[in-house]
């Protein structure tokens, strides 16, 4: 088993203690934001539970460990949407429920991982709820989600919750230094939500160059000398990333208005603060957040036109 990412170790140690004391809950909910490598933790946990020696670490040699290594253990089930972006269906959960009530094929535990748990449609979630209300003592459910608020409260109330927390800045910087030979911009982790894996991808893929180019284009648009149509077209091709980058730029700019100078702030924040009033900045930040939600929830909208409309609203009160 590969060594865990360092920011996963504290939570794994907690889980180990619960396993050793035979106190791990029948239903657990792991809250994990994208880019933190939660699959490593899930795999380590599952292999430890399925190991015939049932210790807090998988032995790696027993029959169960060999089956886990080959992804063919009959008592381990990892439930995901059948297609990316689709829902986990009620039929998939009904199959889980049947498994949960059956006897273990290898006379040990059964582990059912549901990821992402928030992909369950309402019928699927209600079907799972019935099983969580009367759990089998030898079956463990591990639900994985980016946010507990995306799940039914009746589901979360029956699960013990655990969170993968972001590493401290020093630990993250140290880990990144061991993973890449490139210089790490001070703002890189910040605009990637302090996600280690997303930050590493950002650095290795020269994401900082693209960010700086987009930042400069927005500053030019605010100064009424940039091409808003060109920027809107570029932003519309990757809204999940590029619009979030601009959100960080605007929120960092708000902090500049309040006299806060943070080392991880994006470089254009001070320039932006000089060019627009706080009122306009606040309005555009709120509008951008609403726009991101609108575009991510409704895929059929004209992204480019809506982004262009948002960009044009900078020209009303710019301080030039």
Beta strands, then each sheet from edge to edge (+ up, - down):
strand 1: 27-31
strand 2: 76-79
strand 3: 110-115
strand 4: 139-145
strand 5: 160-163
sheet 1: 2+ 3+ 4+ 1+ 5+
end
